[in-house]
Amino acid sequence: MFKFNFQNPTKIIFGEGRIKDISSEIGKDRRILIAYGGGSIKKNGVFDQVKASLSGYTCFEFSGIEPNPSYETLMKAVQLVREEKIDYILAVGGGSVIDGSKFIAAAVNFSGDPWDLLAKGAAVENALPLGCVLTLPATGSEMNSGAVVTRRSLQTKLPFSNPSLYPRFAILDPTTTFTLPTKQISNGVVDAFVHVVEQYLTYPVNAKVQDRFAEGLLLTLIEEGPNALQDPQNYDVRANIMWCATLALNGLIGSGVPQDWATHMIGHELTALYGLDHAQTLAIVLPSVLTVKKEQKAAKLLQYAERVWGICDGDDSERIDKAIVKTRSFFESLQVKTYLSDYGIDTEGISKVVAQLEQHHMVRLGEKKNITPEISRKILELSLSSD
């Protein structure tokens, strides 16, 4: 196991009815921006619960944060925050809303061009405090310090992070997910699953605790993902999925182990160019990454095959191939298609993605930093179709 530091300052407030506890986490002297997405929180009662908890507070609203939040939209929120002298951000929604709110919090007091936070890795200066109410378990953004933002005018999707962007608190009420569309449930499970895999399917460093923790999260998602589609009002199922998604990317299972993230970086370009859902890109790219790099990842893939999928028969190569097939089949069982051709993307599209990777300096990806643009092209070509 590698040396590591681990600290996670986010306070988790978990369970049904916990939205009422927001008021105990934010001082009444705060000027609060309630940031959210398309307005579903006003239909399912979540917004009313938030407003009830914040009765007597000075609150402002900003709606319209998109899936894959756009820089252009977020800068409108930054302007509002500056004009109204808002000093606290409350994100109410899924990972995109939380990611977008992190950017708002970082950009408000930034002295330069806020795009430099993403494009140049500029240091965050005096970020506003942030809390969140999670309504869509997927990204784990509610308990980490990272975010991803898209600048639509440039067809560019970039990540950034800073320790000051950990949410001060996160409300996790599984009942807020009961009304989610099937597609969002499926996407959330895939996203959480791949987050775990990116930190687990690399190479062994004798990190037994992290490995077993990762395997437990994967097994829970495999079991409960289909259950969430079949029984959408099941509290226990939704609670387990919500907690899995949070733990998948709060830093714990990634401590002291090598991490990959090639699937995510390639996937970001697919989203930026073609508007695919983040989870759709992960489902497309991951099986091909595992196939192309199966020799490099062999030891962990064999462990994954046995411990997660129960595959013990056959030689090493057969077991690895079976595990990759099982992974793709799991995504398909959640109604998430796993080939570029399913989304109308052809070989010309592959060239555009590779060009974007080069433009964004994503030329040494993976846990060994050996996924070059040429190998990324091979991964995408393998992802083209089932033929």
C-alpha positions as CSV (number, residue, x, y, z in Angstrom):
1,M,0.0,0.0,0.0
2,F,1.3,3.5,-0.9
3,K,1.7,6.3,1.6
4,F,-1.4,8.5,1.9
5,N,-3.1,11.2,3.7
6,F,-6.9,11.0,4.2
7,Q,-9.3,13.5,5.6
8,N,-12.9,14.1,4.7
9,P,-14.5,17.0,6.4
10,T,-18.0,16.6,4.9
11,K,-20.7,15.9,7.5
12,I,-23.2,13.3,6.3
13,I,-26.8,13.6,7.5
14,F,-28.5,10.4,6.3
15,G,-32.0,9.2,6.4
16,E,-35.7,10.0,5.7
17,G,-36.9,13.4,6.8
18,R,-33.4,14.8,7.4
19,I,-33.8,17.9,5.1
20,K,-35.4,19.7,8.0
21,D,-31.9,19.6,9.6
22,I,-30.4,22.1,7.1
23,S,-31.2,25.0,9.5
24,S,-28.9,23.5,12.2
25,E,-26.0,23.5,9.7
26,I,-26.3,27.1,8.3
27,G,-26.2,30.2,10.5
28,K,-29.3,32.5,10.2
29,D,-27.1,35.5,9.3
30,R,-26.1,33.8,6.0
31,R,-27.3,35.0,2.6
32,I,-28.0,31.7,0.8
33,L,-28.2,30.8,-2.9
34,I,-30.3,27.7,-3.4
35,A,-29.0,26.2,-6.7
36,Y,-30.8,23.5,-8.5
37,G,-31.5,22.1,-12.0
38,G,-34.6,21.7,-14.1
39,G,-37.2,22.1,-11.4
40,S,-38.1,18.6,-10.5
41,I,-37.4,19.5,-6.8
42,K,-40.5,21.7,-7.0
43,K,-42.6,18.8,-8.2
44,N,-41.5,16.2,-5.7
45,G,-41.7,18.2,-2.6
46,V,-37.9,18.6,-1.9
47,F,-37.9,22.3,-2.5
48,D,-40.8,22.9,-0.1
49,Q,-38.9,20.9,2.6
50,V,-35.8,23.0,2.0
51,K,-37.7,26.3,2.2
52,A,-39.5,25.1,5.3
53,S,-36.1,24.4,7.0
54,L,-34.8,27.8,5.9
55,S,-37.9,29.8,7.0
56,G,-36.7,33.2,8.1
57,Y,-33.5,33.0,6.2
58,T,-32.5,35.3,3.4
59,C,-32.5,33.1,0.3
60,F,-32.1,33.5,-3.4
61,E,-32.7,30.9,-6.1
62,F,-30.8,29.9,-9.2
63,S,-32.3,27.3,-11.4
64,G,-31.3,25.7,-14.7
65,I,-28.0,24.0,-13.9
66,E,-27.8,21.4,-16.6
67,P,-26.6,17.8,-16.6
68,N,-22.9,18.2,-17.3
69,P,-23.1,21.8,-16.0
70,S,-22.1,24.5,-18.4
71,Y,-19.6,27.3,-17.7
72,E,-21.9,29.7,-19.5
73,T,-24.9,29.0,-17.2
74,L,-22.7,28.9,-14.0
75,M,-21.2,32.3,-14.7
76,K,-24.8,33.8,-14.6
77,A,-25.0,32.4,-11.1
78,V,-21.7,33.9,-10.2
79,Q,-22.9,37.3,-11.3
80,L,-26.0,36.9,-9.2
81,V,-24.0,35.9,-6.1
82,R,-21.7,38.9,-6.5
83,E,-24.6,41.3,-7.1
84,E,-26.6,40.1,-4.0
85,K,-23.5,39.6,-1.8
86,I,-24.5,36.0,-1.2
87,D,-22.2,34.2,1.1
88,Y,-23.4,30.5,1.2
89,I,-24.3,28.1,-1.6
90,L,-26.8,25.3,-1.0
91,A,-26.9,22.8,-3.9
92,V,-30.1,20.8,-4.2
93,G,-29.9,18.1,-6.8
94,G,-27.6,15.5,-8.2
95,G,-23.9,15.6,-9.0
96,S,-24.2,18.1,-11.8
97,V,-25.9,20.7,-9.5
98,I,-23.3,20.0,-6.8
99,D,-20.4,20.2,-9.3
100,G,-21.8,23.4,-10.7
101,S,-22.2,24.9,-7.2
102,K,-18.6,24.1,-6.4
103,F,-17.6,26.1,-9.4
104,I,-19.8,29.0,-8.4
105,A,-18.3,28.9,-4.9
106,A,-14.8,28.9,-6.3
107,A,-15.4,31.5,-9.0
108,V,-17.1,34.2,-7.0
109,N,-14.0,35.6,-5.2
110,F,-11.5,34.5,-7.9
111,S,-9.5,37.5,-9.0
112,G,-8.7,36.3,-12.5
113,D,-10.6,34.7,-15.4
114,P,-12.7,31.9,-13.7
115,W,-12.1,29.6,-16.7
116,D,-8.5,29.4,-15.5
117,L,-9.7,27.4,-12.6
118,L,-10.4,24.6,-15.1
119,A,-8.2,25.3,-18.1
120,K,-5.0,26.2,-16.2
121,G,-5.5,24.6,-12.8
122,A,-5.4,28.0,-11.1
123,A,-5.6,28.0,-7.3
124,V,-9.0,28.6,-5.7
125,E,-9.1,31.8,-3.6
126,N,-11.4,32.2,-0.7
127,A,-14.2,29.8,-1.9
128,L,-17.7,30.3,-0.4
129,P,-19.0,27.6,1.9
130,L,-21.2,25.0,0.3
131,G,-23.8,22.5,1.6
132,C,-25.9,20.1,-0.4
133,V,-29.1,18.1,-0.5
134,L,-28.5,15.1,-2.7
135,T,-31.5,13.9,-4.9
136,L,-29.6,11.7,-7.4
137,P,-27.0,9.3,-6.2
138,A,-24.2,8.9,-8.8
139,T,-21.2,11.1,-8.8
140,G,-20.2,11.2,-5.2
141,S,-19.7,14.9,-5.5
142,E,-21.6,15.4,-2.2
143,M,-18.6,14.1,-0.3
144,N,-15.5,15.1,-2.3
145,S,-13.7,18.2,-3.4
146,G,-13.8,17.7,-7.2
147,A,-16.1,18.9,-10.0
148,V,-16.4,18.7,-13.7
149,V,-17.6,21.6,-15.9
150,T,-18.3,21.9,-19.6
151,R,-17.7,25.0,-21.7
152,R,-20.2,24.4,-24.5
153,S,-18.8,27.2,-26.7
154,L,-15.4,25.3,-26.8
155,Q,-16.9,21.7,-26.6
156,T,-14.6,21.2,-23.6
157,K,-15.3,19.3,-20.4
158,L,-12.7,19.7,-17.7
159,P,-12.3,18.6,-14.1
160,F,-10.9,20.6,-11.2
161,S,-10.7,20.2,-7.4
162,N,-9.6,22.0,-4.3
163,P,-9.8,21.0,-0.6
164,S,-11.9,24.1,0.1
165,L,-14.7,22.7,-2.1
166,Y,-15.7,19.8,0.2
167,P,-19.4,20.4,1.1
168,R,-19.7,21.4,4.7
169,F,-22.6,19.0,5.0
170,A,-24.6,16.7,2.8
171,I,-28.2,15.6,3.4
172,L,-28.9,12.1,2.0
173,D,-32.5,11.2,2.1
174,P,-33.2,8.1,0.0
175,T,-36.9,9.0,-0.4
176,T,-35.9,12.0,-2.6
177,T,-34.9,9.5,-5.2
178,F,-38.2,7.7,-5.4
179,T,-39.5,9.7,-8.3
180,L,-36.4,9.6,-10.5
181,P,-36.8,8.4,-14.1
182,T,-35.5,5.0,-14.8
183,K,-32.7,6.4,-17.0
184,Q,-31.4,8.5,-14.1
185,I,-31.4,5.5,-11.8
186,S,-29.5,3.4,-14.3
187,N,-27.0,6.1,-15.0
188,G,-26.4,6.6,-11.3
189,V,-25.6,3.0,-10.7
190,V,-23.3,2.8,-13.7
191,D,-21.5,6.0,-12.6
192,A,-20.9,4.7,-9.1
193,F,-19.8,1.3,-10.4
194,V,-17.2,2.8,-12.7
195,H,-16.0,5.1,-10.0
196,V,-15.1,2.1,-7.9
197,V,-13.6,0.2,-10.8
198,E,-11.3,3.2,-11.7
199,Q,-9.7,2.9,-8.2
200,Y,-9.8,-0.9,-8.0
201,L,-8.9,-2.5,-11.4
202,T,-5.3,-1.4,-11.6
203,Y,-2.5,-3.5,-10.1
204,P,-2.1,-5.0,-6.6
205,V,-0.4,-3.0,-3.8
206,N,-1.5,-5.3,-1.0
207,A,-4.2,-2.8,0.0
208,K,-6.6,-5.5,1.4
209,V,-8.9,-3.1,3.2
210,Q,-9.5,-0.9,0.1
211,D,-9.9,-4.0,-2.1
212,R,-12.5,-5.6,0.1
213,F,-14.3,-2.3,0.5
214,A,-14.4,-1.8,-3.2
215,E,-15.6,-5.3,-3.8
216,G,-18.4,-4.8,-1.3
217,L,-19.6,-1.7,-3.1
218,L,-19.5,-3.4,-6.5
219,L,-21.4,-6.4,-5.2
220,T,-24.1,-4.1,-3.6
221,L,-24.5,-2.2,-6.8
222,I,-24.8,-5.4,-8.8
223,E,-27.5,-6.7,-6.4
224,E,-29.4,-3.5,-5.8
225,G,-29.2,-1.7,-9.2
226,P,-31.7,-4.0,-10.9
227,N,-33.9,-4.0,-7.8
228,A,-34.1,-0.2,-7.9
229,L,-35.6,-0.5,-11.4
230,Q,-38.0,-3.2,-10.5
231,D,-39.1,-1.7,-7.1
232,P,-38.5,2.1,-7.2
233,Q,-40.3,2.8,-3.9
234,N,-38.1,0.4,-1.9
235,Y,-36.4,2.5,0.8
236,D,-33.7,0.0,1.7
237,V,-32.7,-0.5,-1.9
238,R,-32.4,3.2,-2.5
239,A,-30.6,3.8,0.8
240,N,-27.9,1.2,-0.2
241,I,-27.4,2.7,-3.7
242,M,-27.2,6.2,-2.3
243,W,-24.6,5.3,0.3
244,C,-22.6,3.2,-2.3
245,A,-22.5,6.2,-4.7
246,T,-21.2,8.4,-1.9
247,L,-18.6,6.0,-0.7
248,A,-17.4,5.2,-4.2
249,L,-15.8,8.6,-4.5
250,N,-15.2,10.1,-1.1
251,G,-11.5,9.3,-1.2
252,L,-11.5,6.3,1.1
253,I,-11.2,3.4,-1.4
254,G,-8.7,5.4,-3.4
255,S,-6.3,6.0,-0.5
256,G,-3.0,4.3,-0.9
257,V,-3.8,2.6,-4.2
258,P,-3.1,3.4,-7.9
259,Q,-5.9,4.9,-9.8
260,D,-6.8,4.7,-13.5
261,W,-9.4,7.3,-14.7
262,A,-8.7,6.8,-18.4
263,T,-12.4,5.8,-18.9
264,H,-13.5,9.0,-17.4
265,M,-11.1,11.2,-19.4
266,I,-12.1,9.6,-22.7
267,G,-15.8,9.7,-21.7
268,H,-15.6,13.4,-21.0
269,E,-14.7,14.1,-24.6
270,L,-17.7,12.0,-25.8
271,T,-20.0,14.1,-23.7
272,A,-18.4,17.4,-24.8
273,L,-18.6,16.5,-28.5
274,Y,-21.9,14.5,-28.7
275,G,-23.9,15.3,-25.5
276,L,-24.0,11.7,-24.3
277,D,-24.8,11.2,-20.6
278,H,-21.7,10.8,-18.5
279,A,-22.7,7.3,-17.5
280,Q,-23.4,6.3,-21.1
281,T,-19.8,7.2,-22.0
282,L,-18.5,5.2,-19.1
283,A,-20.5,2.1,-20.1
284,I,-19.1,2.4,-23.6
285,V,-15.5,3.0,-22.8
286,L,-14.8,0.8,-19.7
287,P,-15.2,-2.7,-21.2
288,S,-12.7,-1.7,-24.0
289,V,-10.2,-0.2,-21.6
290,L,-10.3,-3.4,-19.6
291,T,-9.9,-5.5,-22.8
292,V,-7.0,-3.4,-24.3
293,K,-5.2,-3.3,-20.9
294,K,-6.1,-6.8,-19.7
295,E,-2.4,-8.0,-19.5
296,Q,-1.4,-4.9,-17.5
297,K,-4.5,-5.4,-15.2
298,A,-4.4,-9.2,-15.2
299,A,-3.9,-9.7,-11.5
300,K,-6.7,-7.4,-10.4
301,L,-9.0,-8.6,-13.2
302,L,-8.6,-12.2,-12.0
303,Q,-9.4,-11.0,-8.4
304,Y,-12.4,-9.1,-9.8
305,A,-13.6,-12.2,-11.7
306,E,-13.5,-14.4,-8.7
307,R,-14.6,-12.1,-5.9
308,V,-17.2,-10.0,-7.7
309,W,-18.5,-12.3,-10.4
310,G,-17.8,-15.7,-8.9
311,I,-15.8,-16.8,-12.0
312,C,-13.4,-19.5,-11.1
313,D,-13.4,-21.9,-14.1
314,G,-11.1,-21.7,-17.1
315,D,-7.6,-20.4,-17.7
316,D,-6.6,-16.9,-16.7
317,S,-7.5,-15.3,-20.1
318,E,-10.9,-17.0,-20.2
319,R,-11.8,-15.8,-16.7
320,I,-10.7,-12.2,-17.5
321,D,-12.7,-12.2,-20.7
322,K,-15.8,-13.6,-18.9
323,A,-15.5,-10.9,-16.2
324,I,-15.4,-8.2,-18.9
325,V,-18.4,-9.7,-20.6
326,K,-20.3,-9.8,-17.3
327,T,-19.4,-6.1,-16.7
328,R,-20.9,-5.1,-20.1
329,S,-23.9,-7.3,-19.6
330,F,-24.5,-5.6,-16.2
331,F,-24.6,-2.2,-17.8
332,E,-26.9,-3.5,-20.6
333,S,-29.2,-5.0,-17.9
334,L,-29.6,-1.5,-16.5
335,Q,-30.8,-0.4,-20.0
336,V,-27.5,1.5,-20.7
337,K,-26.2,0.8,-24.2
338,T,-22.5,0.0,-24.4
339,Y,-21.4,0.7,-28.0
340,L,-20.7,4.0,-29.9
341,S,-22.9,2.8,-32.7
342,D,-25.9,2.7,-30.3
343,Y,-25.6,6.5,-30.2
344,G,-24.9,7.1,-33.8
345,I,-21.2,7.7,-33.5
346,D,-18.9,6.3,-36.2
347,T,-15.2,6.2,-37.1
348,E,-15.2,9.9,-37.9
349,G,-16.4,10.5,-34.4
350,I,-13.5,8.5,-33.0
351,S,-11.0,10.7,-34.7
352,K,-12.7,13.8,-33.3
353,V,-12.5,12.4,-29.8
354,V,-8.8,11.5,-30.1
355,A,-8.1,15.0,-31.4
356,Q,-9.9,16.4,-28.4
357,L,-7.8,14.3,-26.0
358,E,-4.6,15.6,-27.7
359,Q,-5.8,19.2,-27.5
360,H,-6.6,18.8,-23.8
361,H,-3.2,17.1,-23.1
362,M,-4.8,13.8,-22.2
363,V,-2.0,11.9,-23.8
364,R,-0.7,9.8,-20.9
365,L,-3.7,8.2,-19.3
366,G,-4.3,5.3,-16.9
367,E,-2.6,4.0,-13.8
368,K,0.7,3.5,-15.7
369,K,0.4,6.7,-17.7
370,N,0.8,4.6,-20.8
371,I,-2.5,5.1,-22.6
372,T,-1.4,7.3,-25.5
373,P,-3.7,8.9,-28.1
374,E,-3.0,5.9,-30.3
375,I,-4.2,3.5,-27.6
376,S,-7.2,5.7,-26.9
377,R,-8.1,5.3,-30.6
378,K,-7.8,1.5,-30.3
379,I,-10.0,1.6,-27.2
380,L,-12.6,3.6,-29.1
381,E,-12.4,1.4,-32.2
382,L,-13.1,-1.6,-30.0
383,S,-16.1,0.3,-28.5
384,L,-17.6,1.0,-31.9
385,S,-20.0,-1.9,-32.3
386,S,-20.7,-5.5,-31.2
387,D,-19.8,-6.8,-34.7
